[in-house]
Amino acid sequence: MSSYLRKIEAERAVLETVNRRYPQPSLHGLSAGAIASWAKKTRAPAPMLAALHDVGQLVGAMCERSGERNQTPERRRQTAARRAVLGFQSRFH
């Protein structure tokens, strides 16, 4: 599986967790702007918002736009992002 597909899979897992708990309005992305806009319209607790920002940054860094790379730094970013997603899901599920 490409790093891009892993990134999309990780993002969807987080969005699914958030939107199950806070369905209205739905969160549609993990960018800082998407989270800030959503936060203004919901009652999500501060710890969740902080965790969303952290996970969003990690997931955003999961793949290089210049192409697939399987070097050690890339694998570390992917592993860190996967762990962050799992931690987020277990904490806010």
C-alpha positions, 0 to 999 in steps of 0.5 A: 500500500502506498504511503498516500493510501495509508495517509487517507486510511489514517485520516478516515479512521480519525474522522470516523471516530470524531464524527461518531461522537460529534455528528453535527457538524461533521469534521471533514479534514484534519488540517488546522483550518478544518479543525478550527472551523469545526471547533467553533461549531461544536462542544468538543473538549479542549483535550480532544481538539489538542489531540486532533491537531497533533494527529492531524500534523502527524497524518499530514506528514505521512507521505512525501508529495514528490513520490513514494519513499521507503526510507527510514525517516518516512517509515518513522513518520508513518509509524508515529502517525499510526500510533497517534491514530490508534491512541486517539481512537482509544482515548476518544472512542 
